[in-house]
Amino acid sequence: MKFKKRLIYYFFGFLLGLMITIFIIQQKDTEFNYLPNDRVLGDFKKKEWHFDYSFYSFDTINILKNSKIEFSKSIIGNDSCNIYLLNQKKGSTKFYFNATNCENKVYYTDLRTSSN
């Protein structure tokens, strides 16, 4: 069998397998949390959330949805709970807040806003 024919068979099988894999992943609603920011936010989603009074006038779900963690300013490796500093830019407003990640709960505190 010539190389060109083998290459065509290979790409046909590869594309067929890729389409099946994409179909299965979309049906299962799977998330791939390979980056550190995604892993920590994925861990937050699995736990019970508690908000302090500074969050009451804001749409908290949209603030949390696309937040980025500043690992250099976070306190990680404590005995019981890690404290992460999160930020999110929405339009011209930037939100900063702390998330204390304990074993079963996440406490969101100290929401601050700044305009650029």
Buried (B, 14 or more C-beta within 10 A) or exposed (E): EEEEEEEEEEEEEEEEEEEEEEEEEEEEEEEEEEEEBEEBBEEBEEBEBEBEEBBEEBEBEEBBEEBEBEEEEBEEEEEEBBBBBBBBEBEEEBBBBBBBBBEEEBBBBEBEEEEE
